[in-house]
Amino acid sequence: MMGIAKRQFDAVVVGAGGSGLRAALQLSEANLKVAVLSKVFPTRSHTVAAQGGVSASLGNEEPDNWHWHMYDTVKGSDYLGDQDAIEYMCRKAPEVVVELEHYGMPFDRLDNGKIYQRPFGGHTSNYGERAVKRACAAADRTGHAMLHTLYQRNVRAHTQFFVEWMALDLIRNSQGDVLGVIALEMETGEVMMFQAKSTLLATGGAGRIYSASTNAFINTGDGLGMAARAGIPLEDMEFWQFHPTGVAGAGVLITEGVRGEGGFLLNKNGERFMERYAPTVKDLASRDVVSRAMATEIKEGRGAGKDGEFILLKLDHLGADVIDKRLPGIREIAKKFANVDPVKDPIPVVPTCHYQMGGIPTNVQGQVLAANALGKEVIVKGLYAAGECACVSVHGANRLGTNSLLDLLVFGKSAGEQVVKDIAADVASLPDLPSDYADKTMARLARLDSSKDGESVNEVGSEMRRTMQLHCGVFRFPDGLADGVEKMLKVGERVKSTFIKDKSKVFNTARIEAIELDNLVEVAMATMISAHARTESRGAHDRSDHPDRDDVNWMKHTLWFKENNRLEYKPVQLKPMTVESFEPKARVY
């Protein structure tokens, strides 16, 4: 194959957010030759936007243990989370948080010097009795502090970064093993093959499939698109978390930490309506419960504002001192994006797309799982995934706040450890690349470069986001989902003939956006088709025609395959590693 430069590494990590950096650190410290590819400078990855905290049952202010954390996570997942993986994560939590502290993470402190912890939605003590302080926080910039801490450790470990590179496709051989990735350097437009014994996807979420999203513009599901095109299924893509408090009209996130510090929600009548929906923990119920309560208030005409389209988040009673000490960034965001000073006035908020619970199927070691010819689940040799793009299924149908930063640390580390083990066990040299390994990718790029006319990237993207927002939002209706599937299939056809005017090589952002749209459409398709098929309400998936959870028929994970939009299912792992199973029961807060 002429014309493509090739570089060889022990491991390639795609994505430099929390999980990518945590995995890369594990690899670099084991003296492996590592390449980390990132579309943006590592400290600009989306982990930087996480505000509220990282959960761990440290019990620094009140009694806590990992078993309560595990119960909350299983219950929060609406019993769709795999209990072995959840046990693994909750048991590892104190270890990875203390490790991060030793790396230099500037957590807020209690007077006795221990890490400050705040309450957070869905986290309770003694199996649901009352809210517990479990979220380890650095003011309202926890993700920012974490990302910088991990980046500095990687610099110290001499990790090699390829900044402003976009990964395009995975390379698999005839046995199905993954041999590396093809990537594009934005600065030059040059395409290169990164050949490696291990490839780890840590590309984050894909929240940009919705028009109202707390996600950055870089969150375009690139790892999911690459996996889908390589024949790997996407798991549980119907479950998208809408964060209750995005700034109305702007979508910028207002952390749940505001409610953890004592803020609460009001409708236009000044009523604390969460007491009706979650009498025990009120505003600190899990996110799907609060989002639905808010959407219901708005739908029934109790929303605030001249068109009644938002809810009010009140925190002025906390006082300027608490707000400036614990929530300084929130005050800034409210002034900038909502034109209010929360010290005096409430912030207008609406539920906004925030997090994908589904992703690339993996086990707790970060090894990617796919089906073989006989339909049995097998490990894809050479491929790993961690963080939001992966689905170990610790979040099931709904993620608890602060469990995402924990997921990054725990599974970034365990995937890194597994790669180190696998490379040590496999002393053979790099396997040969198939002769046609780059053909499909180059054809995709050539189509963009040679086309004289076609569909506008912007218009196809807008149609996709509109369709997702309208037909697959907080509440889902049967006709809406059926229409949504039809519309998405049309979008899927249109995206095959997108066209860009700018044919230049150097920093061609139009080309990057067209490639990102390919990935987004794969994710949107997986979401819409999986949601249409799941005839029950569970966690973040709320169907008006099937209002109840159906454990008899639907206690199973969805697997969407790109080829013919095929769906398969696999059972939920209800058996933990060492403790008794938590039996499914009704979810009330």
Disulfide bonds with the S-S distance in Angstrom:
none
